[in-house]
């Protein structure tokens, strides 16, 4: 089992490298308040988190077989089912729901509104998928679902969209004006309800807006040879949506050019409330790069997490990976101008997966690293396979603190959120016993869900 260990800070002065103790970072890392696990003997994984105004946390993802969420038992209908669960601020599961059919069905994105309702998106392969007894049609391989649950876990509505290809909803966000924004990928011509979408060829990024009753207001996709997908989405105080994902190949999005010649590179786009694209921020040069999650404050300042391989040009800055893939965090202002970029990694695989902000200009990055990796000048070392890190950056992009957790068998933090008090919640999966500070969690077998709370003062 892993205990949190000292983290060395590496500073270079004209070729001289000095290793300083963790105390040299501007702030001490906060303590973990609690950590819990859930799942069964099969594969269980959290892919997204959201928190409501009362501090309740919503988890969504996938599970196989029979899984336990506190006192709530879920059993999958087929190969893999979607789950949504609600947890209290003190780490007690309040309810858990599942949906799906005979195939593979996953939840990728979750969001909440001011009334405590939650909205989820993902994809389903099952031709017989049901949500609390409500069946949805499958147009082909995998299709997109968007669903709304009330604070007690009652399904209010579910909507389907897609084509005959591998489609998915990956990110979802709710504004304060009755808008529900979804992003993901659509492969080929498809439909969102009665709206027909022409997206010939491979996967294309989409952004769609529903109202809170499930009525589709608009849906936009990239066109041309611009293969890509939307992974994360966030909404500012004016109802603008910011989509983060990837793109490769020439094409357009909302009439604006996508200029990546090939491969897969970073893409961030701003949509106004009516679906018009205000700007696009692209990365260039990497052989494989993407934004995984994105967040913004009410003013429209943006933070995006992700990964890249090789050399990546973002605005006026070019960065290079240390090894197979490196973690990425970049910040933009409301006009799409890059403010700063931070990277990290080692010789193996390192990801920036979850990103959150506290509304005061601080950002919190989480993900996974392997062996020894550098994060913005600080060095961390795992005890076994992949492990979890959490890092705080201030408004200027300065690393304030860095901590880690997990076990010896391979763990990740897929997502992170901040509540109104600035506390942080992170989740993903563990593959065996793990520790978060002094809090130990166990795995029932395979991969299990965990949820950990960092009490940030």
Secondary structure, DSSP 8 states (H G I E B T S, - for coil): -------EEEEEETTEEEEE-GGGSSS---EEEEEEEEB-SSBEEEEEEEE-TTS-EEEEEEE-SEEEETTEEEE-SSSBEEEEEEE-TTS-EEEEEEEE-SSBEEEEEEEE-TTS-EEEEEEE--TT-EETTEE----SSBEEEEEEE-TTS-EEEEEEEEESSB-EEEEEEE-TTSEEEEEEEEESSEEETTEEE---SSEEEEEEEEETTS-EEEEEE-EES-EEEEEEEEE-TTS-EEEEEEEESSEEETTEEE---SS-EEEEEEE-TTS-EEEEEEEES-SEEEEEEEEE-TT--EEEEEEEESEEEETTEEEE-SSSBEEEEEEE-TTS-EEEEEEEE-SSB-EEEEEEE-SSS-EEEEEEE-SEEEETTEEEE-SSS-EEEEEEE-TT--EEEEEEEEESS--EEEEEEE-TTS-EEEEEEESS-EEETTEEE--SSSBEEEEEEEE--
